[in-house]
């Protein structure tokens, strides 16, 4: 039986906006993961040995697009899910609202090891603001070249052998990060608007070398959220 729960979130504007959660399908058992995780599962990963937990739809405003993901994550983790597979994202109501569907699973560590082989390697991904109704762009530099990123867009840069890529946001009192190719192939996901971080800013020493002053914040986006945004956002070529 379908179950609809209306949830509320207090946004930074101190206004309440309703989000709805709908369980489209639900498994029979509650799992007990050792760690609170919500790992992105690639479409190429074999998950036949995983336990299905639920297929969940979140609907709400595109002013805070990432909330669609977080409401599903919260409900899925209460049922014991530690992973998810992206199903579908759709804009609705004249592109004012959106619907996100994720399938939640409980997976053993061996699934995550295999899954990592299908995750983008040695990339830098820049995300625009998660307010997909916002028309403004944000400026930044890569290797001294100027770029602009719009809300609801992402831009991918490859880290090649012996590269040291410089990302700069803001002027003299801004933030600069340097990235080199990593042996494990890990990618870095960045934003200038604190996506998923509730306004917290970059701390030097996390996934890259950086120096930060008082303007031009560069924030790291949690990878499992970022991998969902790669399917929600539009790629900027």
N, C-alpha and C positions, 0 to 999 in steps of 0.2 A: 504494500500500500504506500502511495506517495505521502510524504510528510513535508509540509512547508513550515519553515520557521522564519519569522521576521526578526531581524537583528538590527541593532542600532550602533552607530559608531560616532563618537564625538570627534569632529574634525578640528584642524588647527583654527578654523574660523569660529569655533565654539558653537556651531550649528549642528543639529542632528540631521542626518539623512538616512533613510531606510535602505537596507539591503535585504534581499530575500534569498533564502537557501532552500533548494528543493532536492530531496533524495530521489533520483530517478530509478536507481536500483540499490539494493542493499544485501550484503553477505549475511551469513548466519552467525558468525562467531566474533567475539571480541578478542583482539590480539593484545599482546603485552610486549612491545618493543623495549629493548634494553636502553635505547637512546631516543630522545625526541627529535626525529628527523622527518623530512618530507622531500625525498630525493626524486629529482626528475628522471623519468624512464624514457629512453629513446624509443622511437618506433621500431628501430632495428634490433632492440634487445629482446631475447627470448625470455618471456615471463610466465611460461606454462607451469612452472613449479611454484609460482607465487600465489598467495591467497588474496582473492578479490575481497575488498572491504565495502566499497560503495562507489556508485557513479553519482556525482553531485553537480548541481547547476547553481551558480550564483548570478544574481541579476542586480544591477545597480547603476549609479551614475558613473559616466566616464570622466568626471572631474577628478576622481581619485581611482583610476583604473586598477591599480595594484590591490585595492581593497577586495576586488572580485576574487583574486587569488587567496588573499589572507583569510577571508571568511570560509572558503572551502577547506583550506589547510587546518583551521581551528576545529571545524566539525569532523574532518577525517581523522585527525590525531586523537580526538576523544574516543573514536571507535578502534583505535590501535593501528592505524595506517602509518607507515613510515616511508611511503613512496607514492608517486602518482604518474599517470600518463595523460598527456594533453589530448583532449578530444575535439573541442571546437570553441571558437570565439566568434560572436556575432554582434555587430552594432545594431541597436534598435531605436525606435521612437525618433527617427530623424537624426540618428547618430548622437543623440544626447545620452542614452543609456547603452549598456552592453550586457551580454550574457556569456558567461564562461562555463564550460563543462570540463571537469577533470574526473578520471577514474582513479580511485585510491586503492592501494595494495599494501600487503605486508610481505616484505621480501627478506630473505636471508642475505648475509654479506656477499656470498658468492655471486648473486645477481648483480650487486652493485659493482663488483670487480669487473664483470663482463660488460656492464653498462658503460663504464668509463671509457671503453675503447670507442664508443660511438659519440662521445661528447667532443665539441669543437676544441681543437688543440692550438696552442700558441697564437691566440687571437687577442686583440684588444677591441672591446665592443663599447661604443659610446651610446648611451640612451638619452633621448629627449625627455622632457617633462612627462609625468604620467597623467596630466590633465589633457586628455585628448580633445577637449573643446577649446583649448588655448591655441591661439594662432601665432604667438610670439616664438622667435627662435633664440637659441643660445649660442654665443660665439666661443670658439676655443682654437688652439693651435696644435698641430702635430708636426714636429720637425720644423717649426717656424712658419709653416703654411697655415693660413687662416681657413677655418671651416665654420659652418653653421648647422645646428641640429634642431629640427622642429619637434614639437610635442608629438608623441606617438610614433617617432621614428628611431631607428638605430643605424649606426655606421660601424663597419667592421674594418679593422686594420690587421694585416698579417705581421707577425714577428718572425723575420727570416733569420737565417744563420748569421751570427756576428752582428746583428742589428742592435742598436740601443735607441729605442724610440722615446722621444720627449713629448709629453702631453702637458700643455700649459693652459690654465684658465685664469683670466684676469691679466692685469699689467704687472708693473714692478712689485706691487704688494699682493700679487695673486699666489697661485699654487702651481708648482711644476713637479711632475713625476717622470721617472726614467724607467723603462722596461727593457729587459733582455729576454731572450728565448730561454725557457725553462726545460730542464732535462725531462721532467715528468709530463711536459706538454700542457700544463695548466694555462687556462685563459684568464683574462682579467675583464671584469664588467664594471663600467664606470658611469656615473651620472653627475650632473651639476645641480641637481635639485633634491638630493637626499631620498631617492626612491627606496622605499622600504626601510629607511633608517630613522624615521621620525625626527629628521632635522640634524642628526649627528653628522659630523664631517670626517674627512679622511684623517687617519692617524698614520704618520710616517712609519715605515717598517712593516706594514701589512701589504704583502704582495707587490713589492716595488719599493724603490728608493725615492723619497720625495722631500721637498722643502715647502713649508706652508707659512704664509704671513697672515694678514687680516682680511683679505677679500679674495674672491674667486675660488670657492670651495670645489674640491673634487671628491666625490663619494664613491665607495665601493658598493655595488649591488650584490646582494647574496646570490650565489651562483644558481641555486635551484629556482629562485624567482626569476632571475635573468633568463634562464633557458625557456621559461614560459613566455616571457616578454618577447623573445625572438619569434614566437608564433602569433603574438597579439599585435605587436608593432609592425610597421612597414619599413623594409630595408631601404636606406638611402644609398643610392649607387654613386 
